[in-house]
Amino acid sequence: MTDSAGTADAPFDDDTTDEVDGVETAESIAEEVRDEIRLGHVQDDVSHVLEERFDEAGISLRPEAVDDLAEEIEKDVST
C-alpha cells in the first residue's frame, strides 16, 4: 500500500514508542517505566510494575519475557 506521496505505507516505519491508534504497545509501556524509574517515581519491583501495566493495557506476555524485559530496564537505568 502506498500513500499520496508514493511511499510505502509501513505501520512501524519509525523508531518511536508512542501509542499506536490509542493502543499502548509493550515497547511504549517499557519506555514509560524506564523513564519513571529514572525520575524516581517507580521504586517497586520492575517485573511487578510491568505486569500491572501490561494487564491494564490488555497485553499478555510470558512471565519469563516480563522478567527479561525488567532485567533489561534495570540494567539500562543503572548505567
C-alpha positions, 0 to 999 in steps of 0.5 A: 500500500502506498500513500499520496506521496508514493511511499510505502505505507509501513505501520512501524516505519519509525523508531518511536514508542508512542501509542499506536491508534490509542493502543499502548504497545509493550515497547511504549509501556517499557519506555514509560517505566524506564523513564519513571524509574529514572525520575524516581517515581517507580521504586517497586519491583520492575517485573511487578510494575510491568505486569500491572501495566501490561494487564491494564493495557490488555497485553499478555506476555510470558512471565519469563519475557516480563522478567527479561524485559525488567532485567533489561530496564534495570540494567539500562537505568543503572548505567 
